[in-house]
Amino acid sequence: MRLRHDAPVVRATFDDPNLVSCAGLVPVMRLAQQAGLHDAVADRVRLPTDKGANPAGKIATIVAGMLAGADSIDDLDIARHGGMRSLFTGVYAPSTLGSFLRMFTHGHVRQLQAAARDTVIGLAGRAPLLAGADTLCFVDIDSMLRRVYGKRKQGIGFGHAKVGGYNVWLRGYNPLIATLSTPLSAPVIAATRLRSGNAGSARGAASMIAEAISIARTCGASGEIVVRADSAFYAKTVISACRRHKVRFSVTTRIDAKIRAACDSIAEDQWTCIKYPQAIFDEDTGRWISDAQIAETVYTAFAGTRHAVTARLIVRRIHRDDPTQIPGQEELVPTYRYHAVFTDSPFTLVQAESQHRGHAIIEQVNADLIAGPLAHLPSGKFSANDAWLTCAAIAHNLTRAAGHLAAGPHAAARPATIRTRIINVAARIAHRARTIHLHLPQHWPWQTAFDNLFTAVQTTPG
């Protein structure tokens, strides 16, 4: 692509009051209204003074800015350009929104989180967010470290992270995220919680799991619910919470002496080869030949305590290079690296092991948040950043619901893709009598997806 020389661009002026750069906010914010976002915030959030007035409009403005790509308070000004005031009412300036966020306390954040729960339940009734949840639903929980550089931010601490394979300690916050998904649908965020950077991964996980399970059931998860987590959540409180709420658990274990002894005790003829990277299917034997094998045994976790639980220990092993081994002896005395999962899953060995590896899907949610609203935690106030995190979750769920209504590949597309193709599309506003007409770019490659979403939200759900 090159500039035309026969008609060079010699002038650029910002003077058209009828242009908008993110016309896709019209159907998405209509969807938010239909899902009950405004009503839920108005009913639940009670902030003092005039700075806390009209929380529904201010939260909606923050969410709209995030949908359009804002990752800081100043970026929320994107909601006030061109003809946006012709399309939306109650659009607030970034300075007003910053003062509003700084009014939040922990209790007010919990009120906003309750409104976020109501919204995701409303979205589930408006779009097939959890298709297949009447058979199987996954609750995934994970934490991530969001690095910050300002030393005056409230609640920051040094947390552990891996950068380039090295263990490092970084200053920042430690958000905890719980998601809901099914084998047929991409994950939505059920609950969030902001913690200081030095918080252990499992701190507060049990109560968040209980919250996510409640939301899942309200959204129609009437089948099996499986809670998945990595080894940081292999704790008595997490397993007990799953048992107490009558759901299944699938948690990676740390390879300590007891777990390793259990892995070593599995007989050689019990190991099954699975499809793994670079696996080869042997048609003669009808099985996969790869470096990875799985097996299972019975294991009692937390033995000797009142939290003792007996369930399946599913083990995956792969060959490990041992520098101390005599060359040529690898086949005679093989060494393995074990990956163990403690679970009471009712599914077969191969199914349960494969489903647990699917827990990695939550990493994509974390990556989407980091590439979007959580690129920064913009305030110096801890509770303001917690409220920002909750708004980011609402924006993520709205994007996911919009993708479902847009249909096609957008049902599982990344939020950044939906933002580029559907939300951030330019339009010129034309006023005709009492009707506003959006003139969108001709030959827009994703016109069908936009039309699907726009049409879907024009009808009020019955």
C-alpha positions as CSV (number, residue, x, y, z in Angstrom):
1,M,0.0,0.0,0.0
2,R,1.3,3.4,-1.0
3,L,0.0,7.0,-0.9
4,R,-1.6,8.2,-4.1
5,H,0.6,10.8,-5.9
6,D,-2.2,12.1,-8.1
7,A,-4.2,13.2,-5.1
8,P,-1.8,13.8,-2.2
9,V,-3.2,14.4,1.3
10,V,-2.2,18.0,2.1
11,R,-4.6,19.0,4.8
12,A,-6.0,17.3,8.0
13,T,-8.5,19.1,10.3
14,F,-10.5,17.8,13.2
15,D,-13.7,19.7,12.5
16,D,-16.5,17.2,11.8
17,P,-19.1,17.0,14.7
18,N,-20.9,14.1,13.1
19,L,-18.1,11.5,13.0
20,V,-17.4,8.8,15.6
21,S,-14.5,6.3,15.6
22,C,-16.2,3.6,17.6
23,A,-19.8,3.1,16.2
24,G,-19.8,-0.5,17.5
25,L,-20.3,0.9,21.0
26,V,-24.0,1.6,20.0
27,P,-25.0,-2.1,19.8
28,V,-22.7,-3.2,22.6
29,M,-23.9,-0.6,25.1
30,R,-27.5,-1.4,24.1
31,L,-26.6,-5.0,25.0
32,A,-25.2,-3.8,28.3
33,Q,-28.4,-2.0,29.0
34,Q,-30.5,-5.0,28.1
35,A,-28.4,-7.2,30.4
36,G,-29.2,-4.9,33.3
37,L,-25.8,-3.2,33.8
38,H,-27.2,0.2,34.5
39,D,-30.0,-1.0,36.7
40,A,-27.7,-3.3,38.7
41,V,-25.2,-0.5,39.4
42,A,-28.0,1.9,40.3
43,D,-29.6,-0.6,42.7
44,R,-26.4,-1.8,44.4
45,V,-23.7,0.9,44.4
46,R,-24.1,3.6,47.0
47,L,-21.2,6.2,47.0
48,P,-21.2,9.3,49.2
49,T,-21.0,13.0,48.3
50,D,-21.7,14.5,44.9
51,K,-18.7,12.6,43.4
52,G,-20.5,9.4,43.9
53,A,-23.7,10.6,42.2
54,N,-25.1,8.6,39.3
55,P,-22.8,5.6,39.6
56,A,-24.6,3.8,36.8
57,G,-23.8,6.5,34.2
58,K,-20.2,6.7,35.4
59,I,-19.5,3.0,35.4
60,A,-21.1,2.7,32.0
61,T,-18.8,5.4,30.7
62,I,-15.7,3.6,32.1
63,V,-16.9,0.3,30.6
64,A,-17.6,2.0,27.2
65,G,-14.1,3.5,27.2
66,M,-12.5,0.1,28.0
67,L,-14.6,-1.5,25.2
68,A,-13.1,1.1,22.8
69,G,-9.5,0.3,24.0
70,A,-8.9,2.7,27.0
71,D,-6.3,1.4,29.5
72,S,-6.0,4.5,31.6
73,I,-8.3,7.1,33.1
74,D,-7.2,9.8,30.6
75,D,-8.0,7.4,27.7
76,L,-11.7,7.3,28.8
77,D,-12.0,10.7,27.0
78,I,-12.5,8.6,23.8
79,A,-16.2,8.5,24.8
80,R,-16.5,12.3,24.2
81,H,-15.3,12.9,20.7
82,G,-17.2,13.9,17.6
83,G,-20.8,12.8,17.5
84,M,-20.7,10.6,20.6
85,R,-23.0,13.0,22.5
86,S,-25.6,12.5,19.8
87,L,-25.5,8.8,20.4
88,F,-25.1,8.6,24.2
89,T,-26.2,10.7,27.2
90,G,-24.5,11.0,30.5
91,V,-20.9,10.8,29.2
92,Y,-18.5,12.0,31.8
93,A,-15.1,13.6,31.6
94,P,-12.0,11.6,32.7
95,S,-11.4,13.9,35.7
96,T,-14.9,13.2,37.0
97,L,-14.4,9.5,36.5
98,G,-11.1,9.6,38.3
99,S,-12.6,11.4,41.3
100,F,-15.5,8.9,41.2
101,L,-13.1,5.9,41.4
102,R,-11.2,7.4,44.2
103,M,-14.3,7.4,46.3
104,F,-14.5,3.6,46.4
105,T,-13.8,1.7,49.5
106,H,-13.7,-2.1,49.9
107,G,-17.4,-2.2,50.7
108,H,-18.2,-0.2,47.6
109,V,-16.1,-2.4,45.4
110,R,-18.1,-5.4,46.8
111,Q,-21.3,-3.6,45.8
112,L,-19.9,-3.1,42.2
113,Q,-18.8,-6.8,42.1
114,A,-22.4,-7.8,42.9
115,A,-23.6,-5.6,40.1
116,A,-21.0,-7.3,37.8
117,R,-22.4,-10.7,38.9
118,D,-25.9,-9.5,38.0
119,T,-24.7,-8.3,34.6
120,V,-23.0,-11.6,33.6
121,I,-26.2,-13.5,34.6
122,G,-28.1,-11.1,32.4
123,L,-25.7,-11.5,29.5
124,A,-26.1,-15.3,29.8
125,G,-29.8,-14.9,29.3
126,R,-29.2,-12.7,26.3
127,A,-26.4,-14.7,24.5
128,P,-25.2,-18.3,24.6
129,L,-22.3,-17.5,26.9
130,L,-22.2,-21.0,28.4
131,A,-23.5,-23.3,25.7
132,G,-23.5,-26.9,26.9
133,A,-23.4,-25.9,30.6
134,D,-26.3,-28.3,31.2
135,T,-23.8,-31.1,30.6
136,L,-20.4,-29.8,31.7
137,C,-19.0,-26.4,33.0
138,F,-15.5,-25.5,34.1
139,V,-14.6,-23.0,36.8
140,D,-11.0,-21.9,36.4
141,I,-9.2,-19.8,38.9
142,D,-5.8,-18.2,38.6
143,S,-3.7,-15.2,39.7
144,M,-1.4,-13.0,37.9
145,L,1.1,-10.3,38.9
146,R,0.6,-6.9,37.4
147,R,3.8,-4.9,37.7
148,V,3.6,-1.2,38.7
149,Y,6.4,1.3,39.0
150,G,5.0,4.0,41.3
151,K,6.1,3.4,44.9
152,R,3.2,5.4,46.3
153,K,0.4,3.2,45.1
154,Q,-1.6,1.7,48.0
155,G,-1.3,-2.0,48.5
156,I,1.6,-2.8,46.3
157,G,4.1,-5.5,47.3
158,F,6.8,-7.6,45.8
159,G,5.4,-10.8,44.3
160,H,6.9,-13.8,42.6
161,A,6.9,-14.1,38.8
162,K,8.8,-15.8,36.0
163,V,10.4,-13.7,33.3
164,G,12.3,-15.5,30.6
165,G,12.3,-18.7,32.7
166,Y,13.9,-16.9,35.7
167,N,12.2,-16.5,39.1
168,V,12.1,-12.8,39.9
169,W,10.3,-10.6,42.4
170,L,8.4,-7.6,41.0
171,R,6.5,-4.8,42.7
172,G,2.9,-4.7,41.9
173,Y,-0.6,-6.1,42.5
174,N,-1.8,-9.7,42.4
175,P,-5.3,-9.9,40.8
176,L,-7.3,-13.1,41.3
177,I,-9.6,-14.1,38.4
178,A,-12.2,-16.8,38.2
179,T,-13.8,-17.8,34.8
180,L,-16.6,-19.9,33.5
181,S,-16.4,-21.9,30.3
182,T,-17.6,-25.1,28.7
183,P,-16.2,-27.3,26.0
184,L,-18.4,-25.4,23.5
185,S,-17.8,-21.8,24.7
186,A,-15.0,-19.4,25.4
187,P,-14.5,-18.2,29.0
188,V,-16.3,-15.4,30.7
189,I,-15.2,-13.8,34.0
190,A,-17.3,-14.7,36.9
191,A,-15.4,-12.9,39.7
192,T,-12.3,-10.8,40.3
193,R,-10.4,-9.7,43.4
194,L,-7.4,-7.3,43.7
195,R,-4.8,-8.2,46.2
196,S,-1.4,-6.9,47.2
197,G,1.6,-8.1,45.2
198,N,3.0,-10.3,48.0
199,A,-0.3,-12.2,48.5
200,G,-0.2,-16.0,48.1
201,S,-2.0,-17.3,45.0
202,A,-4.6,-19.2,47.1
203,R,-5.5,-16.4,49.4
204,G,-9.2,-15.8,49.1
205,A,-9.5,-18.6,46.5
206,A,-12.0,-20.7,48.5
207,S,-14.6,-17.9,48.8
208,M,-14.1,-16.8,45.2
209,I,-14.7,-20.4,44.0
210,A,-17.9,-20.5,46.0
211,E,-19.0,-17.3,44.4
212,A,-18.2,-18.5,40.9
213,I,-20.1,-21.8,41.5
214,S,-23.2,-19.9,42.5
215,I,-23.0,-17.7,39.4
216,A,-22.4,-20.8,37.2
217,R,-25.6,-22.4,38.5
218,T,-27.6,-19.3,38.1
219,C,-26.4,-19.1,34.5
220,G,-27.8,-22.6,33.8
221,A,-24.9,-24.9,34.7
222,S,-27.1,-27.8,35.8
223,G,-24.6,-30.5,34.8
224,E,-21.2,-31.4,36.1
225,I,-19.1,-28.5,37.4
226,V,-15.3,-29.0,37.5
227,V,-13.1,-26.5,39.3
228,R,-9.6,-26.4,37.7
229,A,-6.5,-24.8,39.2
230,D,-2.7,-25.0,39.1
231,S,-0.5,-26.2,41.9
232,A,-0.6,-22.9,43.8
233,F,-4.2,-23.7,44.7
234,Y,-3.5,-27.2,46.0
235,A,-4.7,-26.4,49.5
236,K,-7.1,-27.8,52.0
237,T,-9.4,-24.8,51.8
238,V,-9.8,-25.1,48.0
239,I,-10.6,-28.8,48.0
240,S,-12.9,-28.4,50.9
241,A,-14.8,-25.6,49.2
242,C,-15.4,-27.8,46.1
243,R,-16.6,-30.7,48.3
244,R,-18.8,-28.4,50.3
245,H,-20.5,-27.0,47.2
246,K,-20.8,-30.5,45.6
247,V,-18.7,-29.9,42.6
248,R,-15.7,-31.7,41.1
249,F,-12.1,-30.5,41.5
250,S,-9.1,-30.9,39.3
251,V,-6.0,-29.4,40.8
252,T,-2.3,-29.7,39.9
253,T,-0.2,-31.0,42.8
254,R,3.3,-30.0,43.8
255,I,5.7,-32.9,43.2
256,D,6.8,-33.5,46.8
257,A,8.2,-36.7,48.3
258,K,4.8,-38.3,48.8
259,I,3.5,-37.5,45.4
260,R,6.7,-38.7,43.7
261,A,6.4,-42.0,45.7
262,A,2.9,-42.4,44.5
263,C,4.0,-41.7,40.9
264,D,6.9,-44.2,41.1
265,S,4.5,-46.9,42.4
266,I,2.5,-47.0,39.2
267,A,3.3,-50.2,37.4
268,E,4.9,-49.9,33.9
269,D,2.0,-51.7,32.1
270,Q,-0.5,-49.1,33.4
271,W,1.0,-46.2,31.4
272,T,-0.9,-45.1,28.3
273,C,0.6,-43.0,25.5
274,I,-1.4,-39.9,24.6
275,K,-1.4,-37.5,21.6
276,Y,1.2,-34.9,22.5
277,P,3.3,-32.5,20.4
278,Q,5.2,-34.5,17.7
279,A,3.1,-37.7,18.5
280,I,2.9,-40.4,15.8
281,F,-0.2,-42.6,15.3
282,D,0.7,-46.3,14.9
283,E,-2.0,-47.9,12.7
284,D,-0.9,-51.4,13.5
285,T,-1.4,-51.1,17.3
286,G,-4.1,-48.4,17.0
287,R,-2.4,-46.0,19.5
288,W,-0.3,-42.9,19.7
289,I,3.4,-43.1,20.1
290,S,4.8,-40.1,21.9
291,D,7.1,-39.0,24.7
292,A,4.1,-38.4,27.0
293,Q,2.3,-41.1,28.9
294,I,-0.5,-41.0,31.5
295,A,-1.7,-43.3,34.3
296,E,-3.6,-43.0,37.5
297,T,-3.6,-44.2,41.1
298,V,-5.5,-43.6,44.3
299,Y,-4.1,-41.0,46.6
300,T,-5.1,-39.4,50.0
301,A,-4.3,-35.8,50.2
302,F,-3.7,-34.0,53.5
303,A,-3.5,-37.3,55.3
304,G,-3.6,-37.1,59.1
305,T,-5.8,-34.0,59.1
306,R,-9.6,-33.5,59.3
307,H,-9.3,-32.3,55.7
308,A,-8.0,-35.7,54.4
309,V,-9.5,-36.4,50.9
310,T,-9.1,-39.6,48.9
311,A,-9.4,-39.3,45.1
312,R,-7.7,-40.0,41.8
313,L,-4.1,-39.0,41.2
314,I,-3.7,-38.6,37.4
315,V,0.0,-38.5,36.4
316,R,1.5,-37.5,33.1
317,R,5.2,-38.3,32.6
318,I,7.7,-37.4,29.9
319,H,11.3,-38.4,29.5
320,R,13.8,-36.1,31.2
321,D,17.4,-35.7,30.1
322,D,19.7,-36.6,33.0
323,P,23.2,-35.1,32.7
324,T,24.5,-37.5,35.3
325,Q,23.3,-40.6,33.3
326,I,25.9,-42.7,31.5
327,P,25.6,-42.1,27.7
328,G,23.7,-44.9,26.0
329,Q,21.9,-45.9,29.2
330,E,18.8,-43.8,28.6
331,E,16.6,-46.7,27.5
332,L,17.8,-49.1,30.2
333,V,17.3,-46.7,33.1
334,P,14.9,-44.0,31.9
335,T,14.2,-40.9,34.1
336,Y,10.9,-39.0,33.9
337,R,9.4,-35.7,34.8
338,Y,6.0,-36.0,36.4
339,H,3.0,-33.8,36.3
340,A,0.3,-34.9,38.8
341,V,-3.3,-33.8,39.0
342,F,-5.5,-34.5,42.1
343,T,-9.1,-34.9,41.0
344,D,-12.4,-36.6,41.6
345,S,-13.4,-36.2,38.0
346,P,-16.0,-38.8,36.9
347,F,-14.6,-38.9,33.4
348,T,-12.2,-41.5,31.9
349,L,-8.4,-41.2,32.4
350,V,-7.8,-39.7,28.9
351,Q,-10.7,-37.3,29.2
352,A,-9.9,-36.1,32.7
353,E,-6.2,-35.5,31.8
354,S,-7.1,-33.6,28.6
355,Q,-9.7,-31.5,30.4
356,H,-7.3,-30.5,33.1
357,R,-4.8,-29.3,30.5
358,G,-7.6,-27.1,29.2
359,H,-7.2,-25.0,32.3
360,A,-4.5,-23.1,30.4
361,I,-7.4,-21.3,28.7
362,I,-7.5,-18.9,31.6
363,E,-4.1,-17.7,30.7
364,Q,-5.6,-16.3,27.5
365,V,-8.1,-14.4,29.6
366,N,-5.3,-12.9,31.6
367,A,-3.4,-12.0,28.4
368,D,-6.5,-10.3,27.0
369,L,-6.9,-8.2,30.1
370,I,-3.3,-7.3,30.1
371,A,-3.5,-6.3,26.5
372,G,-6.6,-4.2,27.3
373,P,-7.8,-2.4,30.4
374,L,-5.2,-4.0,32.7
375,A,-2.3,-2.6,30.8
376,H,-2.3,-0.2,33.7
377,L,-3.9,-0.1,37.1
378,P,-4.2,3.7,36.9
379,S,-5.0,5.0,40.3
380,G,-2.9,5.5,43.4
381,K,-5.8,4.2,45.5
382,F,-6.1,0.5,46.1
383,S,-9.9,0.3,46.0
384,A,-10.0,2.5,42.9
385,N,-7.8,0.0,41.1
386,D,-10.1,-2.9,42.4
387,A,-13.1,-1.1,41.0
388,W,-11.2,-0.7,37.7
389,L,-10.5,-4.4,37.7
390,T,-14.2,-5.1,38.1
391,C,-15.1,-2.8,35.2
392,A,-12.5,-4.6,33.1
393,A,-14.3,-7.9,33.8
394,I,-17.6,-6.3,32.8
395,A,-16.1,-5.1,29.6
396,H,-14.6,-8.5,28.8
397,N,-17.9,-10.2,29.3
398,L,-19.8,-7.7,27.2
399,T,-17.2,-8.2,24.4
400,R,-17.7,-12.0,24.7
401,A,-21.5,-11.7,24.5
402,A,-21.2,-9.3,21.6
403,G,-19.0,-11.9,19.8
404,H,-21.6,-14.6,20.3
405,L,-24.4,-12.4,18.8
406,A,-22.1,-11.4,15.9
407,A,-21.8,-15.1,15.2
408,G,-19.3,-17.0,13.1
409,P,-15.7,-17.0,14.3
410,H,-16.4,-14.0,16.6
411,A,-18.0,-16.3,19.2
412,A,-14.5,-17.4,20.3
413,A,-12.5,-14.5,19.0
414,R,-10.2,-12.5,21.3
415,P,-11.6,-9.2,22.7
416,A,-8.9,-7.3,20.7
417,T,-10.2,-8.9,17.5
418,I,-13.8,-8.0,18.3
419,R,-12.7,-4.4,19.2
420,T,-11.0,-4.0,15.8
421,R,-13.7,-5.6,13.7
422,I,-16.9,-4.5,15.3
423,I,-16.5,-1.8,18.0
424,N,-13.8,0.5,16.6
425,V,-15.5,1.1,13.2
426,A,-15.8,4.7,12.1
427,A,-19.3,6.1,11.2
428,R,-20.8,9.4,10.1
429,I,-24.0,10.4,11.9
430,A,-27.0,11.7,9.9
431,H,-30.0,13.1,11.6
432,R,-33.3,12.3,9.8
433,A,-36.4,13.6,11.6
434,R,-36.2,11.7,14.9
435,T,-34.0,9.0,13.6
436,I,-30.2,8.7,13.8
437,H,-28.6,7.0,10.8
438,L,-25.0,5.6,11.0
439,H,-23.2,5.7,7.7
440,L,-20.4,3.0,8.0
441,P,-17.5,2.4,5.7
442,Q,-18.4,0.8,2.4
443,H,-16.9,-2.7,1.8
444,W,-16.2,-3.2,5.6
445,P,-14.8,-6.7,5.7
446,W,-16.8,-7.6,8.8
447,Q,-20.1,-6.0,7.9
448,T,-22.0,-9.2,8.4
449,A,-20.8,-9.6,12.0
450,F,-21.7,-6.0,12.7
451,D,-25.2,-6.4,11.2
452,N,-25.8,-9.6,13.2
453,L,-25.0,-7.8,16.4
454,F,-26.9,-4.7,15.5
455,T,-30.0,-6.6,14.6
456,A,-29.8,-8.9,17.6
457,V,-29.9,-6.0,20.1
458,Q,-32.8,-4.3,18.4
459,T,-35.2,-6.9,19.7
460,T,-35.9,-6.7,23.4
461,P,-35.6,-10.2,25.0
462,G,-39.0,-11.7,26.0
